[in-house]
Amino acid sequence: SGKMLAIISNVFRASAQRNVSAVFFFYSKCDLFKLDEGPATQVVLTRDEGLQYYRIMQTMRRMELKADQLYKQKIIRGFCHLYDGQEACAVGIEASINLSDHLITAYRAHGYTYTRGGTVKEIMAELTGRRGGIAKGKGGSMHMYCKHFYGGNGIVGAQGQIFETYNMAALWKLPVIFICENNRYGMGTSVERAAASTDYFKRGEFIPGLRVDGMDVLCVREATKFAADHCRSGKGPILMELQTYRYHGHSMSDPGVSYRTREEIQEVRSKSDPISLLKDRMLSNNMASVEELKEIDVEVRKEIEDAAQFATTDPEPPLEDLCNHIFCDMPSLEVRGTNPWAKLKSVS
């Protein structure tokens, strides 16, 4: 579903020497559940939008690859869940909602932290546990926060409350978009082995749903626009399943090749990579030149390297900060080990 059928750009096509400002694209319909109509099947991508999406996805990709490198050097420690391969999901979603909308994610929060307004420096420094991190070095990979973004939820069982949440959202007609980024594996178990029905977009039962090609940023963008309009018009919640893929294992402790083959990963990379899909689309429609995209690549790599340098040289938070940021105000009662006046000492 959601695959591009054809490209019509004759109206906008210019000579090969001049960039096209906008192009029409046609898509097949998304799979629908309890919906009479779905997202638009004819969409327009402007040159500026394409370049913006390309830069953001490349930044996410390079940031995660640098995190992989720093983790293997033991500069990043603890849990670390990488998002490379799933970039079109975050970028497509953000393209159709507002920064004033509230967003919460589960694992793989680095990309969303960036699209929500965090900087690469803040994210990298958080991964290395430094004072300049977005959570001041105390959250790490799974606990990053921005305004209207509530970070990662790392409690696996807590995500099982989704069915109670579906029920309440439907009863109260809440304007909520529930999104399942189906990357085909729950840790090391394929969805086919784990679920009697893999139609996750139907799991809301009484909530309408749609299944979308999560490797295509335009598909995700249009589906999210449709879902947001549905919610804002007072129709209640909606469920989206984004069919995507993660290139790394579940976390850095998972090599990711014991339950799937390297050939499978390479096939997805060669046929469905979200960055390559957008790049090829823009080049084949004269929306950008190879040189322009290479220039973006160079700029992104420099930004990542600068951020990594900052993340490895910035000081760690001082010991006396350990008990700060527990309460929103001064605590009225002394709680052992959690008040700002606790005397701490290092035993290392």
Contacts in CASP RR format, 6 or more apart in sequence:
PFRMAT RR
TARGET T0000
AUTHOR 0000-0000-0000
METHOD contacts of the structure
MODEL  1
SGKMLAIISNVFRASAQRNVSAVFFFYSKCDLFKLDEGPATQVVLTRDEG
LQYYRIMQTMRRMELKADQLYKQKIIRGFCHLYDGQEACAVGIEASINLS
DHLITAYRAHGYTYTRGGTVKEIMAELTGRRGGIAKGKGGSMHMYCKHFY
GGNGIVGAQGQIFETYNMAALWKLPVIFICENNRYGMGTSVERAAASTDY
FKRGEFIPGLRVDGMDVLCVREATKFAADHCRSGKGPILMELQTYRYHGH
SMSDPGVSYRTREEIQEVRSKSDPISLLKDRMLSNNMASVEELKEIDVEV
RKEIEDAAQFATTDPEPPLEDLCNHIFCDMPSLEVRGTNPWAKLKSVS
1 28 0 8 1.000
1 29 0 8 1.000
1 30 0 8 1.000
1 31 0 8 1.000
1 211 0 8 1.000
1 212 0 8 1.000
1 213 0 8 1.000
1 243 0 8 1.000
2 27 0 8 1.000
2 28 0 8 1.000
2 29 0 8 1.000
2 30 0 8 1.000
2 212 0 8 1.000
2 213 0 8 1.000
2 216 0 8 1.000
2 219 0 8 1.000
3 27 0 8 1.000
3 28 0 8 1.000
3 213 0 8 1.000
3 216 0 8 1.000
4 25 0 8 1.000
4 26 0 8 1.000
4 27 0 8 1.000
4 216 0 8 1.000
4 281 0 8 1.000
5 26 0 8 1.000
5 27 0 8 1.000
5 28 0 8 1.000
6 26 0 8 1.000
7 23 0 8 1.000
7 24 0 8 1.000
7 25 0 8 1.000
7 26 0 8 1.000
7 281 0 8 1.000
7 284 0 8 1.000
7 285 0 8 1.000
8 24 0 8 1.000
8 25 0 8 1.000
8 26 0 8 1.000
9 20 0 8 1.000
9 23 0 8 1.000
9 24 0 8 1.000
9 285 0 8 1.000
11 24 0 8 1.000
12 20 0 8 1.000
12 21 0 8 1.000
12 22 0 8 1.000
12 23 0 8 1.000
12 24 0 8 1.000
13 20 0 8 1.000
13 285 0 8 1.000
13 286 0 8 1.000
14 20 0 8 1.000
14 286 0 8 1.000
16 286 0 8 1.000
18 286 0 8 1.000
19 47 0 8 1.000
19 286 0 8 1.000
19 287 0 8 1.000
19 288 0 8 1.000
19 289 0 8 1.000
20 47 0 8 1.000
20 285 0 8 1.000
20 286 0 8 1.000
20 287 0 8 1.000
21 46 0 8 1.000
21 47 0 8 1.000
22 44 0 8 1.000
22 45 0 8 1.000
22 46 0 8 1.000
22 47 0 8 1.000
23 44 0 8 1.000
23 45 0 8 1.000
23 285 0 8 1.000
23 287 0 8 1.000
24 42 0 8 1.000
24 43 0 8 1.000
24 44 0 8 1.000
25 42 0 8 1.000
25 43 0 8 1.000
25 44 0 8 1.000
25 45 0 8 1.000
25 218 0 8 1.000
25 281 0 8 1.000
26 41 0 8 1.000
26 42 0 8 1.000
27 41 0 8 1.000
27 42 0 8 1.000
27 43 0 8 1.000
27 218 0 8 1.000
27 219 0 8 1.000
27 222 0 8 1.000
28 41 0 8 1.000
29 38 0 8 1.000
29 41 0 8 1.000
30 38 0 8 1.000
30 39 0 8 1.000
30 210 0 8 1.000
30 211 0 8 1.000
30 212 0 8 1.000
30 213 0 8 1.000
30 219 0 8 1.000
30 223 0 8 1.000
31 201 0 8 1.000
31 210 0 8 1.000
31 211 0 8 1.000
32 38 0 8 1.000
32 208 0 8 1.000
32 209 0 8 1.000
32 210 0 8 1.000
33 199 0 8 1.000
33 201 0 8 1.000
33 202 0 8 1.000
33 208 0 8 1.000
33 209 0 8 1.000
33 210 0 8 1.000
33 239 0 8 1.000
34 206 0 8 1.000
34 207 0 8 1.000
34 208 0 8 1.000
34 209 0 8 1.000
35 208 0 8 1.000
35 209 0 8 1.000
35 210 0 8 1.000
38 210 0 8 1.000
38 226 0 8 1.000
39 210 0 8 1.000
39 212 0 8 1.000
39 222 0 8 1.000
39 223 0 8 1.000
39 225 0 8 1.000
39 226 0 8 1.000
40 222 0 8 1.000
40 225 0 8 1.000
40 226 0 8 1.000
43 218 0 8 1.000
43 221 0 8 1.000
43 222 0 8 1.000
45 218 0 8 1.000
45 281 0 8 1.000
45 287 0 8 1.000
47 282 0 8 1.000
47 287 0 8 1.000
47 288 0 8 1.000
49 95 0 8 1.000
50 278 0 8 1.000
50 282 0 8 1.000
50 287 0 8 1.000
50 288 0 8 1.000
51 282 0 8 1.000
51 288 0 8 1.000
51 292 0 8 1.000
51 296 0 8 1.000
53 91 0 8 1.000
53 92 0 8 1.000
53 95 0 8 1.000
53 217 0 8 1.000
53 278 0 8 1.000
54 275 0 8 1.000
54 278 0 8 1.000
54 279 0 8 1.000
54 282 0 8 1.000
54 288 0 8 1.000
54 293 0 8 1.000
54 296 0 8 1.000
55 296 0 8 1.000
55 299 0 8 1.000
55 300 0 8 1.000
56 87 0 8 1.000
56 91 0 8 1.000
56 114 0 8 1.000
56 115 0 8 1.000
57 87 0 8 1.000
57 88 0 8 1.000
57 91 0 8 1.000
57 217 0 8 1.000
57 274 0 8 1.000
57 275 0 8 1.000
57 278 0 8 1.000
58 275 0 8 1.000
58 296 0 8 1.000
58 297 0 8 1.000
58 300 0 8 1.000
59 114 0 8 1.000
59 120 0 8 1.000
59 300 0 8 1.000
59 303 0 8 1.000
59 304 0 8 1.000
60 83 0 8 1.000
60 84 0 8 1.000
60 87 0 8 1.000
60 90 0 8 1.000
60 91 0 8 1.000
60 110 0 8 1.000
60 111 0 8 1.000
60 114 0 8 1.000
61 84 0 8 1.000
61 85 0 8 1.000
61 87 0 8 1.000
61 275 0 8 1.000
62 300 0 8 1.000
62 301 0 8 1.000
62 304 0 8 1.000
63 110 0 8 1.000
63 111 0 8 1.000
63 114 0 8 1.000
63 120 0 8 1.000
63 123 0 8 1.000
63 124 0 8 1.000
63 304 0 8 1.000
63 307 0 8 1.000
64 82 0 8 1.000
64 83 0 8 1.000
64 84 0 8 1.000
64 110 0 8 1.000
64 248 0 8 1.000
65 84 0 8 1.000
66 124 0 8 1.000
66 304 0 8 1.000
66 305 0 8 1.000
66 307 0 8 1.000
66 308 0 8 1.000
67 76 0 8 1.000
67 80 0 8 1.000
67 82 0 8 1.000
67 110 0 8 1.000
67 124 0 8 1.000
67 127 0 8 1.000
67 141 0 8 1.000
68 82 0 8 1.000
68 248 0 8 1.000
68 252 0 8 1.000
70 76 0 8 1.000
70 124 0 8 1.000
70 127 0 8 1.000
70 128 0 8 1.000
70 308 0 8 1.000
70 311 0 8 1.000
70 312 0 8 1.000
71 77 0 8 1.000
71 80 0 8 1.000
71 252 0 8 1.000
72 252 0 8 1.000
75 128 0 8 1.000
75 311 0 8 1.000
75 312 0 8 1.000
76 127 0 8 1.000
76 128 0 8 1.000
76 141 0 8 1.000
76 252 0 8 1.000
78 141 0 8 1.000
78 252 0 8 1.000
79 141 0 8 1.000
79 142 0 8 1.000
79 251 0 8 1.000
79 252 0 8 1.000
80 127 0 8 1.000
80 141 0 8 1.000
80 251 0 8 1.000
80 252 0 8 1.000
81 107 0 8 1.000
81 108 0 8 1.000
81 109 0 8 1.000
81 141 0 8 1.000
81 142 0 8 1.000
81 250 0 8 1.000
81 251 0 8 1.000
81 252 0 8 1.000
82 108 0 8 1.000
82 110 0 8 1.000
82 246 0 8 1.000
82 247 0 8 1.000
82 248 0 8 1.000
82 249 0 8 1.000
82 252 0 8 1.000
83 90 0 8 1.000
83 108 0 8 1.000
83 110 0 8 1.000
83 111 0 8 1.000
83 246 0 8 1.000
84 246 0 8 1.000
84 247 0 8 1.000
84 248 0 8 1.000
85 215 0 8 1.000
85 244 0 8 1.000
85 245 0 8 1.000
85 246 0 8 1.000
85 247 0 8 1.000
85 273 0 8 1.000
85 274 0 8 1.000
86 108 0 8 1.000
86 181 0 8 1.000
86 183 0 8 1.000
86 214 0 8 1.000
86 244 0 8 1.000
86 245 0 8 1.000
86 246 0 8 1.000
86 274 0 8 1.000
87 111 0 8 1.000
87 217 0 8 1.000
87 274 0 8 1.000
87 275 0 8 1.000
88 214 0 8 1.000
88 215 0 8 1.000
88 216 0 8 1.000
88 217 0 8 1.000
88 219 0 8 1.000
88 220 0 8 1.000
88 244 0 8 1.000
88 274 0 8 1.000
88 277 0 8 1.000
88 278 0 8 1.000
89 179 0 8 1.000
89 181 0 8 1.000
89 214 0 8 1.000
89 220 0 8 1.000
89 242 0 8 1.000
89 244 0 8 1.000
90 111 0 8 1.000
90 112 0 8 1.000
90 115 0 8 1.000
91 115 0 8 1.000
91 217 0 8 1.000
91 220 0 8 1.000
92 217 0 8 1.000
92 218 0 8 1.000
92 220 0 8 1.000
92 221 0 8 1.000
92 224 0 8 1.000
93 179 0 8 1.000
93 220 0 8 1.000
93 221 0 8 1.000
93 224 0 8 1.000
94 115 0 8 1.000
94 116 0 8 1.000
95 217 0 8 1.000
95 220 0 8 1.000
95 221 0 8 1.000
95 224 0 8 1.000
96 221 0 8 1.000
96 222 0 8 1.000
96 224 0 8 1.000
96 225 0 8 1.000
96 228 0 8 1.000
97 103 0 8 1.000
97 224 0 8 1.000
97 228 0 8 1.000
99 116 0 8 1.000
99 117 0 8 1.000
99 147 0 8 1.000
99 148 0 8 1.000
100 148 0 8 1.000
101 148 0 8 1.000
101 228 0 8 1.000
102 148 0 8 1.000
102 149 0 8 1.000
102 150 0 8 1.000
103 112 0 8 1.000
103 116 0 8 1.000
103 148 0 8 1.000
103 149 0 8 1.000
103 150 0 8 1.000
104 149 0 8 1.000
104 150 0 8 1.000
104 151 0 8 1.000
104 152 0 8 1.000
104 153 0 8 1.000
105 112 0 8 1.000
105 151 0 8 1.000
105 152 0 8 1.000
105 153 0 8 1.000
106 152 0 8 1.000
106 153 0 8 1.000
106 154 0 8 1.000
106 159 0 8 1.000
107 142 0 8 1.000
107 152 0 8 1.000
107 154 0 8 1.000
107 250 0 8 1.000
108 181 0 8 1.000
108 246 0 8 1.000
109 141 0 8 1.000
109 142 0 8 1.000
109 143 0 8 1.000
109 144 0 8 1.000
109 151 0 8 1.000
109 152 0 8 1.000
110 123 0 8 1.000
110 127 0 8 1.000
110 141 0 8 1.000
110 144 0 8 1.000
111 123 0 8 1.000
112 149 0 8 1.000
112 151 0 8 1.000
113 122 0 8 1.000
113 123 0 8 1.000
113 134 0 8 1.000
113 144 0 8 1.000
113 145 0 8 1.000
113 146 0 8 1.000
113 149 0 8 1.000
113 151 0 8 1.000
114 120 0 8 1.000
114 123 0 8 1.000
116 146 0 8 1.000
116 147 0 8 1.000
116 148 0 8 1.000
116 149 0 8 1.000
117 146 0 8 1.000
117 147 0 8 1.000
117 149 0 8 1.000
118 134 0 8 1.000
118 146 0 8 1.000
119 134 0 8 1.000
119 307 0 8 1.000
120 303 0 8 1.000
120 304 0 8 1.000
120 307 0 8 1.000
121 132 0 8 1.000
121 133 0 8 1.000
121 306 0 8 1.000
121 307 0 8 1.000
121 310 0 8 1.000
121 311 0 8 1.000
122 132 0 8 1.000
122 133 0 8 1.000
122 134 0 8 1.000
123 133 0 8 1.000
123 134 0 8 1.000
123 144 0 8 1.000
123 307 0 8 1.000
124 304 0 8 1.000
124 307 0 8 1.000
124 308 0 8 1.000
124 310 0 8 1.000
124 311 0 8 1.000
125 131 0 8 1.000
125 132 0 8 1.000
125 133 0 8 1.000
125 134 0 8 1.000
125 137 0 8 1.000
125 307 0 8 1.000
125 310 0 8 1.000
125 311 0 8 1.000
125 314 0 8 1.000
126 132 0 8 1.000
126 133 0 8 1.000
126 134 0 8 1.000
126 135 0 8 1.000
126 137 0 8 1.000
126 139 0 8 1.000
126 140 0 8 1.000
126 141 0 8 1.000
126 144 0 8 1.000
127 140 0 8 1.000
127 141 0 8 1.000
127 311 0 8 1.000
128 311 0 8 1.000
128 312 0 8 1.000
128 314 0 8 1.000
129 137 0 8 1.000
129 138 0 8 1.000
129 139 0 8 1.000
129 140 0 8 1.000
129 316 0 8 1.000
129 317 0 8 1.000
130 137 0 8 1.000
130 311 0 8 1.000
130 314 0 8 1.000
130 315 0 8 1.000
130 316 0 8 1.000
130 317 0 8 1.000
131 137 0 8 1.000
131 314 0 8 1.000
131 315 0 8 1.000
131 316 0 8 1.000
131 317 0 8 1.000
131 318 0 8 1.000
132 314 0 8 1.000
133 314 0 8 1.000
134 144 0 8 1.000
134 145 0 8 1.000
134 146 0 8 1.000
135 143 0 8 1.000
135 144 0 8 1.000
135 145 0 8 1.000
136 317 0 8 1.000
136 321 0 8 1.000
136 325 0 8 1.000
137 316 0 8 1.000
137 317 0 8 1.000
138 317 0 8 1.000
138 321 0 8 1.000
138 322 0 8 1.000
138 325 0 8 1.000
142 152 0 8 1.000
142 154 0 8 1.000
143 151 0 8 1.000
143 152 0 8 1.000
144 151 0 8 1.000
144 152 0 8 1.000
145 151 0 8 1.000
153 159 0 8 1.000
162 178 0 8 1.000
163 203 0 8 1.000
163 204 0 8 1.000
165 178 0 8 1.000
166 178 0 8 1.000
166 203 0 8 1.000
166 204 0 8 1.000
166 205 0 8 1.000
166 206 0 8 1.000
166 207 0 8 1.000
166 237 0 8 1.000
166 239 0 8 1.000
168 174 0 8 1.000
169 176 0 8 1.000
169 178 0 8 1.000
169 207 0 8 1.000
169 236 0 8 1.000
169 237 0 8 1.000
170 206 0 8 1.000
170 207 0 8 1.000
170 236 0 8 1.000
170 237 0 8 1.000
173 234 0 8 1.000
173 235 0 8 1.000
173 236 0 8 1.000
173 237 0 8 1.000
174 236 0 8 1.000
174 237 0 8 1.000
175 231 0 8 1.000
175 232 0 8 1.000
175 234 0 8 1.000
175 236 0 8 1.000
175 237 0 8 1.000
176 231 0 8 1.000
176 236 0 8 1.000
176 237 0 8 1.000
176 238 0 8 1.000
177 224 0 8 1.000
177 227 0 8 1.000
177 228 0 8 1.000
177 231 0 8 1.000
177 237 0 8 1.000
177 238 0 8 1.000
177 239 0 8 1.000
177 240 0 8 1.000
178 204 0 8 1.000
178 207 0 8 1.000
178 237 0 8 1.000
178 238 0 8 1.000
178 239 0 8 1.000
178 240 0 8 1.000
179 239 0 8 1.000
179 240 0 8 1.000
179 241 0 8 1.000
179 242 0 8 1.000
180 200 0 8 1.000
180 201 0 8 1.000
180 203 0 8 1.000
180 239 0 8 1.000
180 240 0 8 1.000
180 241 0 8 1.000
180 242 0 8 1.000
181 214 0 8 1.000
181 242 0 8 1.000
181 244 0 8 1.000
182 191 0 8 1.000
182 198 0 8 1.000
182 200 0 8 1.000
182 241 0 8 1.000
182 242 0 8 1.000
182 243 0 8 1.000
182 244 0 8 1.000
183 244 0 8 1.000
183 245 0 8 1.000
183 246 0 8 1.000
184 190 0 8 1.000
184 191 0 8 1.000
184 243 0 8 1.000
184 245 0 8 1.000
185 191 0 8 1.000
185 246 0 8 1.000
185 250 0 8 1.000
185 259 0 8 1.000
185 260 0 8 1.000
186 194 0 8 1.000
186 250 0 8 1.000
187 250 0 8 1.000
187 254 0 8 1.000
188 250 0 8 1.000
188 254 0 8 1.000
188 256 0 8 1.000
188 258 0 8 1.000
188 259 0 8 1.000
189 259 0 8 1.000
190 259 0 8 1.000
190 260 0 8 1.000
191 198 0 8 1.000
192 198 0 8 1.000
199 211 0 8 1.000
199 241 0 8 1.000
200 211 0 8 1.000
200 239 0 8 1.000
200 241 0 8 1.000
201 209 0 8 1.000
201 210 0 8 1.000
201 211 0 8 1.000
201 239 0 8 1.000
201 240 0 8 1.000
201 241 0 8 1.000
202 209 0 8 1.000
203 239 0 8 1.000
204 239 0 8 1.000
207 237 0 8 1.000
207 238 0 8 1.000
207 239 0 8 1.000
208 230 0 8 1.000
208 238 0 8 1.000
208 239 0 8 1.000
209 238 0 8 1.000
209 239 0 8 1.000
209 240 0 8 1.000
209 241 0 8 1.000
210 223 0 8 1.000
210 226 0 8 1.000
210 227 0 8 1.000
210 238 0 8 1.000
210 239 0 8 1.000
210 240 0 8 1.000
210 241 0 8 1.000
211 240 0 8 1.000
211 241 0 8 1.000
211 243 0 8 1.000
212 219 0 8 1.000
212 220 0 8 1.000
212 223 0 8 1.000
212 240 0 8 1.000
212 241 0 8 1.000
212 242 0 8 1.000
212 243 0 8 1.000
213 219 0 8 1.000
213 220 0 8 1.000
213 242 0 8 1.000
213 243 0 8 1.000
214 220 0 8 1.000
214 242 0 8 1.000
214 243 0 8 1.000
214 244 0 8 1.000
214 274 0 8 1.000
215 243 0 8 1.000
215 244 0 8 1.000
215 245 0 8 1.000
215 272 0 8 1.000
215 273 0 8 1.000
215 274 0 8 1.000
215 277 0 8 1.000
216 274 0 8 1.000
216 277 0 8 1.000
217 274 0 8 1.000
217 277 0 8 1.000
217 278 0 8 1.000
220 242 0 8 1.000
223 240 0 8 1.000
223 242 0 8 1.000
224 240 0 8 1.000
227 238 0 8 1.000
227 240 0 8 1.000
230 236 0 8 1.000
230 238 0 8 1.000
231 237 0 8 1.000
231 238 0 8 1.000
245 268 0 8 1.000
245 272 0 8 1.000
247 265 0 8 1.000
247 268 0 8 1.000
247 269 0 8 1.000
248 254 0 8 1.000
248 256 0 8 1.000
249 255 0 8 1.000
249 256 0 8 1.000
250 256 0 8 1.000
257 265 0 8 1.000
279 293 0 8 1.000
281 287 0 8 1.000
282 288 0 8 1.000
282 293 0 8 1.000
283 289 0 8 1.000
283 290 0 8 1.000
283 293 0 8 1.000
319 344 0 8 1.000
319 345 0 8 1.000
319 346 0 8 1.000
320 344 0 8 1.000
322 344 0 8 1.000
323 337 0 8 1.000
323 338 0 8 1.000
323 339 0 8 1.000
323 340 0 8 1.000
323 342 0 8 1.000
323 344 0 8 1.000
324 340 0 8 1.000
326 338 0 8 1.000
326 339 0 8 1.000
327 338 0 8 1.000
330 340 0 8 1.000
331 338 0 8 1.000
331 339 0 8 1.000
336 342 0 8 1.000
END
